[in-house]
Amino acid sequence: MNTELVTALKGIVGDDWVITELAQMEGYLIDVTAIPVRPIPSRDVVLVKPADSGEISAILKLANEKRVPVIARGGGTGCVGAAIPTTGGILLALERLDHIVEVDKENLMVVAEAGATLEKMLKAVEAADLLFPPHPGDEGAQLGGIVACNAGGTRAVKYGVVRQYVKGLEVVVPTGEIITMGGKLLKNNTGLDLLHLMIDSEGVLGIITKVIFRLYPRFAGMATLVISFDDRHAAIKAVPRILQTGVTPLALEYVERDVIQISANYLGTMWPATKGNAHLIAIFTGSSEDDVYAQASQVIQICDSLGAVDTLLAETNQEQSEILKIRSELYSALKPRVADVLDMAVPPASIADLMDRIDEIGRKYNTRIITYGHAGDGNLHPHLPMELHQRGILKDVKKEIYEVAVAMGGTITAEHGVGKVRLGEVSMCIDAKQIELMRGLKKLFDPNGILNPGTAIP
């Protein structure tokens, strides 16, 4: 890395916060993207750890002057290589911006710096007896990252994705100006909505330094059902029927028995449902225990009418935690055998048909493609096995699956984002004019193209 640039960076953040030794930054050069598709990081990078938005502003002004790429780094929990620096430049870690500025109980808002982890914010919010409804998954994710990636997760069916909760942002744009968007407001109709343009921008339009999220009161009651069916289509048919009643579960997941048992074995336990091959996991919340049980009773009646063979009701916190732990560790259990994890979405009623088509593709290539996901919002996660990479046909199989999803009115990514890994497939579901407009917006915000090049926009 250029010595003059390193000296200038030390002048901005201090000598201790500029790292040039590769051995000290190895963990910052990768994320959790599956190894066979993970981009190869550049070794010509300098790691910088600013303390505040003022230092970030100075870094971006310097980078613009020198035409040096800058890649923002959060918690490294992304699955599509968005934060991996594939070109030489400045790797900007936000971990020092980790303060929870305020939990505002009067306005039901939390203000936090972008480098604070989801875990840290949740603890502060829960200590105030409040709730941040979405739960994107890995609590090591940083808040700026979950906004920049518009994180989803299991609770999206009832509460939506992170976008629904972002009310304000502080952002440093690529030319170095610090701007504030939104605030502790429930309504704001002034000018074009640049705040929502920043959400899901994957670090290509600006660096998020502070966030304001909307909060809600905590749940008064919660219960979890595991509903078992012999047939995949019967299980999926229950999903729209459940939602049509007006009952909206906190989460509504689909798994198959032999797949979820892999996770249970990984954890040294047993999946509690012993009947059926296809399972819906439904979590209910309400204003009281009676409200929760009334919702659960409605759902049980619907599923029984569609041929459910068994229903388990987990009432205690321990019982519910055990079920959710097995579900949440499924990817960890499968990861050693997986070459890539997809996350397409289709209209929810089409999930069973999509899974059937994925099974057909698996048989065509003499393999099994394990698939599970968020039944309530149509988001599935096919796990492409390592053998497809070893046989040199991973891209072919992935393309066929994407083509099927798009033909059903779906998209290639519902929550992981495009990053660097999915760039080649974006044109399958976004037309040339939209891509042209995206490139124009990128040029407007980032005239010299320094922020996270080769990410999100083909």
C-alpha positions in Angstrom: 0.0 0.0 0.0 1.2 3.5 -0.9 3.3 4.9 2.0 2.0 8.4 1.5 -1.6 7.3 1.8 -0.9 5.3 5.0 0.8 8.3 6.5 -2.2 10.5 5.7 -4.6 8.0 7.2 -2.6 7.8 10.4 -2.9 11.6 10.5 -6.6 11.3 10.5 -7.3 8.4 12.9 -4.0 7.9 14.8 -1.2 5.4 14.3 -2.8 2.7 16.4 -5.9 2.5 14.2 -4.1 2.0 10.8 -3.1 -1.6 10.1 -0.9 -2.6 7.2 0.2 -6.1 8.3 -1.8 -8.8 6.5 -1.4 -11.2 9.5 -3.3 -8.7 11.7 -6.2 -8.2 9.2 -6.9 -11.7 7.9 -10.3 -11.9 9.6 -11.4 -8.7 8.1 -10.8 -9.9 4.5 -13.5 -12.5 4.4 -17.1 -13.0 5.5 -19.3 -16.1 5.9 -19.8 -16.6 2.2 -19.4 -20.3 1.3 -15.7 -20.9 0.4 -16.3 -22.3 -3.2 -18.0 -19.0 -4.3 -16.3 -16.6 -1.9 -14.4 -13.8 -3.8 -10.7 -13.7 -3.4 -9.7 -10.7 -1.3 -7.0 -8.3 -2.5 -3.8 -8.2 -0.4 -3.1 -4.6 -1.3 -5.3 -3.1 1.4 -4.9 -1.0 4.5 -7.3 -1.5 7.4 -8.5 1.7 9.1 -10.6 1.9 12.2 -12.1 5.4 12.6 -13.7 6.7 15.8 -16.5 8.8 14.4 -18.2 10.2 11.3 -15.8 13.2 11.2 -12.9 10.8 10.7 -14.8 8.9 8.1 -15.6 12.1 6.3 -11.8 13.0 6.2 -11.0 9.5 5.0 -13.5 9.7 2.1 -12.3 13.1 1.1 -8.7 11.8 1.0 -9.8 8.7 -1.0 -11.6 10.8 -3.5 -8.6 13.0 -4.0 -6.3 10.0 -4.5 -8.9 7.9 -6.4 -8.5 5.0 -3.9 -11.4 2.5 -3.3 -13.0 2.3 0.1 -14.9 -0.8 1.4 -16.9 -0.5 4.5 -16.6 -3.4 6.9 -19.3 -4.4 9.5 -19.6 -7.7 11.4 -18.6 -9.9 8.5 -21.9 -11.9 8.7 -22.9 -11.4 5.0 -23.3 -14.4 2.7 -22.6 -12.9 -0.7 -19.1 -11.3 -0.4 -20.3 -7.7 -0.3 -17.7 -6.6 2.3 -14.8 -8.5 0.8 -12.2 -6.1 -0.7 -11.5 -7.5 -4.2 -9.5 -4.5 -5.3 -6.7 -2.7 -3.5 -7.7 0.2 -1.2 -8.9 1.2 2.2 -10.9 -1.4 4.3 -12.9 0.8 6.7 -14.0 -1.1 9.8 -16.8 0.6 11.8 -16.3 -1.4 15.1 -15.3 1.7 17.1 -18.6 3.4 16.4 -20.4 1.1 18.8 -22.3 3.3 21.2 -26.0 2.9 21.9 -26.8 6.6 22.0 -30.3 6.5 23.4 -33.3 4.3 24.0 -36.2 6.7 23.8 -39.1 5.1 25.7 -41.4 8.1 25.1 -41.1 8.0 21.3 -40.4 4.3 21.1 -37.1 4.8 19.2 -33.5 3.7 19.6 -30.5 5.7 18.4 -27.3 3.9 17.9 -24.0 4.1 16.1 -23.5 1.9 13.0 -20.7 -0.3 14.5 -22.8 -1.5 17.5 -23.8 -5.1 17.2 -27.4 -6.3 17.0 -26.8 -8.2 20.2 -25.7 -5.0 22.0 -28.7 -3.0 20.8 -31.2 -5.8 21.6 -29.9 -5.9 25.2 -30.3 -2.2 25.6 -33.8 -2.3 24.1 -34.9 -5.2 26.2 -33.5 -3.6 29.4 -36.0 -0.8 28.7 -38.8 -3.4 28.3 -39.2 -2.7 24.6 -38.8 -4.7 21.4 -37.0 -4.5 18.1 -39.3 -6.8 16.1 -37.2 -8.1 13.2 -34.4 -10.6 14.0 -32.1 -11.1 11.0 -30.2 -13.9 12.6 -26.5 -13.6 13.6 -26.5 -11.1 16.5 -22.8 -10.3 15.7 -24.0 -8.4 12.7 -23.5 -4.6 13.0 -26.4 -2.2 12.7 -25.0 -0.3 9.7 -24.7 -3.7 8.0 -28.2 -4.8 8.6 -29.5 -1.5 7.2 -27.1 -1.6 4.2 -28.3 -5.1 3.4 -31.9 -4.7 4.5 -31.7 -7.8 6.6 -34.7 -10.1 6.8 -35.0 -13.3 8.9 -37.7 -15.5 10.3 -39.9 -12.8 11.8 -40.5 -11.0 8.4 -43.8 -12.7 7.9 -45.4 -10.6 10.7 -43.1 -7.7 11.2 -41.4 -7.2 7.9 -37.7 -6.6 7.2 -35.3 -4.1 8.6 -36.5 -1.4 6.1 -39.8 -1.0 8.0 -38.0 0.1 11.2 -35.4 2.5 9.9 -36.6 6.1 10.7 -33.4 8.0 10.5 -29.8 7.7 9.3 -26.5 9.6 9.5 -24.5 8.9 6.3 -21.2 10.0 5.0 -21.5 10.2 1.2 -18.5 9.3 -1.0 -17.5 12.9 -1.5 -17.1 13.3 2.3 -20.2 15.3 3.3 -22.1 14.1 6.4 -25.8 14.1 5.9 -28.8 13.3 8.2 -31.9 11.6 6.8 -35.1 11.3 8.7 -35.3 11.3 12.5 -37.7 10.2 15.3 -40.6 10.7 12.9 -43.5 8.4 12.0 -44.4 10.6 9.0 -42.1 12.5 6.7 -43.1 13.5 3.2 -40.5 16.2 2.5 -38.5 15.7 -0.7 -37.4 12.5 -2.4 -36.9 9.6 0.0 -33.1 9.3 0.0 -33.2 7.4 3.3 -34.8 4.4 1.7 -32.4 4.5 -1.2 -29.6 4.0 1.4 -31.3 0.9 2.8 -30.2 -2.2 0.8 -27.5 -0.2 -1.0 -24.8 -2.7 0.1 -22.2 0.0 0.8 -22.1 1.5 -2.7 -23.8 4.9 -2.1 -22.6 6.0 1.3 -21.3 4.8 4.7 -23.9 4.6 7.4 -22.6 5.9 10.7 -25.7 6.2 12.9 -29.2 4.7 12.8 -32.6 5.4 14.4 -34.9 2.4 14.6 -38.6 2.3 15.6 -39.4 0.1 18.6 -42.5 -1.6 20.0 -43.8 -2.9 23.4 -42.6 -6.4 24.3 -44.7 -9.5 23.7 -47.1 -10.3 26.5 -47.2 -14.0 25.5 -45.6 -16.4 23.0 -46.1 -20.0 22.0 -44.5 -22.3 19.3 -46.3 -25.0 17.3 -44.6 -27.8 15.3 -47.3 -29.1 12.8 -46.5 -32.3 11.0 -47.7 -33.5 7.6 -47.0 -36.6 5.5 -47.1 -34.4 2.4 -45.1 -31.3 1.4 -48.0 -29.9 -0.6 -50.4 -30.2 2.3 -48.1 -28.4 4.6 -47.5 -25.5 2.1 -51.2 -25.4 1.3 -51.8 -24.5 4.9 -49.7 -21.4 4.7 -52.1 -19.1 2.8 -55.1 -20.6 4.6 -53.5 -19.6 7.9 -52.7 -16.0 6.7 -56.3 -15.6 5.3 -57.8 -16.1 8.7 -56.2 -12.9 10.0 -53.8 -14.8 12.2 -50.2 -13.7 11.3 -47.6 -15.8 13.1 -44.4 -14.1 14.2 -42.6 -16.8 12.2 -43.8 -19.5 9.8 -41.0 -21.9 8.8 -40.9 -25.0 6.6 -38.5 -27.9 7.2 -38.4 -31.6 6.3 -37.9 -34.1 9.0 -34.7 -35.8 7.8 -33.1 -32.3 7.2 -34.0 -30.8 10.6 -32.7 -34.0 12.3 -29.2 -33.2 10.8 -29.2 -30.1 12.9 -30.5 -31.9 15.9 -27.7 -34.5 15.6 -25.2 -31.7 15.2 -26.4 -30.3 18.6 -26.5 -33.7 20.2 -30.3 -33.7 20.7 -33.5 -35.0 19.0 -36.1 -33.2 16.9 -39.3 -33.5 19.0 -41.7 -34.2 16.2 -41.7 -38.0 15.6 -44.5 -38.2 13.0 -44.8 -36.9 9.4 -42.1 -35.9 6.9 -42.9 -32.2 6.4 -43.1 -29.7 9.3 -44.4 -26.1 9.7 -42.9 -24.3 12.7 -45.3 -21.5 13.7 -44.5 -19.0 16.4 -47.3 -16.8 17.8 -47.3 -13.7 19.9 -50.1 -11.7 21.4 -51.4 -9.3 24.0 -52.0 -12.1 26.5 -51.6 -15.9 26.9 -55.3 -16.3 26.0 -54.7 -14.3 22.8 -51.8 -16.5 21.8 -53.7 -19.8 22.5 -56.7 -18.6 20.5 -54.4 -17.9 17.5 -52.8 -21.3 17.9 -56.1 -23.1 18.1 -57.3 -21.5 14.8 -54.1 -22.7 13.1 -54.4 -26.2 14.5 -58.0 -26.5 13.2 -56.9 -25.4 9.7 -54.0 -27.8 9.6 -56.1 -30.7 10.9 -58.5 -30.0 8.0 -55.6 -30.3 5.6 -54.4 -33.6 6.9 -51.9 -32.8 9.6 -50.8 -35.9 11.4 -49.5 -34.4 14.6 -49.2 -31.1 16.4 -46.7 -30.2 19.2 -47.3 -27.1 21.4 -44.2 -25.7 23.1 -45.3 -23.5 25.9 -42.3 -23.1 28.2 -39.4 -20.9 27.3 -37.1 -23.9 27.4 -39.2 -25.9 25.0 -39.5 -23.1 22.6 -35.8 -22.3 22.8 -34.8 -25.9 22.0 -37.0 -25.9 18.9 -35.7 -22.6 17.6 -32.1 -23.6 18.4 -32.4 -26.6 16.2 -33.8 -24.6 13.4 -31.3 -21.7 13.7 -28.3 -24.0 13.7 -29.4 -25.8 10.5 -27.0 -23.9 8.3 -24.1 -24.4 10.7 -24.8 -28.2 10.6 -24.9 -28.2 6.8 -22.2 -25.7 6.1 -19.2 -28.2 5.7 -21.1 -30.0 2.9 -22.4 -26.8 1.1 -20.9 -25.0 -1.9 -23.4 -22.2 -2.0 -26.6 -21.1 -0.2 -29.3 -19.5 -2.4 -32.2 -17.4 -1.1 -34.8 -16.9 -3.8 -38.3 -15.8 -3.1 -41.5 -16.7 -5.0 -45.2 -16.0 -4.2 -45.7 -18.0 -1.0 -48.3 -20.3 -2.5 -45.7 -21.5 -5.0 -43.2 -22.7 -2.5 -44.1 -26.4 -2.8 -44.0 -26.3 -6.6 -40.6 -24.6 -6.4 -39.3 -27.3 -4.1 -40.6 -30.0 -6.4 -38.7 -28.4 -9.3 -35.5 -28.1 -7.3 -35.9 -31.8 -6.4 -36.2 -32.5 -10.2 -33.0 -30.5 -10.9 -31.3 -32.5 -8.1 -32.3 -35.8 -9.7 -31.2 -34.6 -13.1 -27.7 -34.0 -11.7 -27.7 -37.1 -9.5 -27.6 -35.2 -6.2 -29.8 -33.9 -3.4 -30.4 -30.2 -2.9 -31.5 -29.6 0.6 -34.1 -26.8 0.8 -35.9 -25.1 3.7 -37.0 -21.6 4.5 -39.5 -19.0 5.5 -42.8 -20.4 4.3 -44.8 -17.4 5.3 -43.0 -15.0 3.0 -42.0 -17.3 0.2 -38.3 -17.2 0.9 -36.4 -20.5 0.4 -32.8 -21.5 1.0 -31.6 -24.2 -1.4 -28.2 -25.6 -0.3 -26.1 -26.6 -3.2 -23.9 -29.5 -2.2 -20.1 -29.4 -2.4 -20.0 -32.2 -4.9 -21.5 -29.9 -7.5 -18.5 -27.6 -7.2 -16.2 -30.6 -7.3 -17.9 -31.8 -10.5 -17.6 -28.4 -12.1 -21.4 -27.9 -12.5 -22.3 -25.6 -9.7 -23.0 -22.6 -11.9 -25.2 -24.7 -14.3 -27.3 -26.0 -11.4 -27.7 -22.6 -9.8 -28.7 -21.0 -13.1 -31.4 -23.6 -13.6 -32.8 -23.1 -10.2 -32.8 -19.3 -10.7 -34.6 -19.7 -14.0 -37.4 -21.7 -12.4 -37.8 -19.2 -9.6 -37.9 -16.2 -12.0 -40.5 -18.0 -14.2 -42.7 -18.4 -11.1 -42.7 -14.6 -10.6 -39.8 -14.7 -8.1 -36.4 -13.2 -7.6 -32.9 -14.5 -7.1 -32.3 -13.0 -3.7 -34.8 -12.1 -0.9 -32.6 -11.2 2.0 -28.9 -12.0 1.4 -28.5 -9.4 -1.3 -26.5 -9.3 -4.5 -23.0 -8.5 -3.1 -20.2 -9.7 -5.4 -21.4 -13.3 -5.7 -24.7 -12.7 -7.4 -23.7 -10.0 -9.9 -23.7 -12.3 -12.9 -27.4 -13.3 -12.3 -29.0 -9.9 -11.7 -30.0 -9.5 -15.3 -32.2 -12.6 -15.0 -34.8 -10.6 -13.0 -33.9 -6.9 -13.5 -34.1 -5.4 -17.0 -31.5 -3.3 -18.7 -33.2 0.0 -18.1 -33.4 -0.6 -14.3 -29.7 -1.5 -14.3 -28.9 1.7 -16.3 -30.8 3.8 -13.7 -29.0 2.1 -10.8 -25.7 2.9 -12.5 -26.8 6.5 -12.9 -27.6 6.8 -9.2 -24.3 5.3 -8.3 -22.5 7.8 -10.5 -24.5 10.7 -8.9 -23.6 9.7 -5.3 -20.1 8.5 -6.1 -18.7 10.3 -9.1 -15.3 8.7 -8.8 -16.5 5.2 -8.1 -14.5 4.8 -4.9 -17.2 3.0 -2.7 -17.2 -0.8 -2.7 -16.5 -1.2 -6.4 -17.8 -4.4 -8.1 -20.7 -4.8 -5.7 -24.5 -4.9 -6.0 -24.8 -3.2 -9.4 -23.7 -5.1 -12.5 
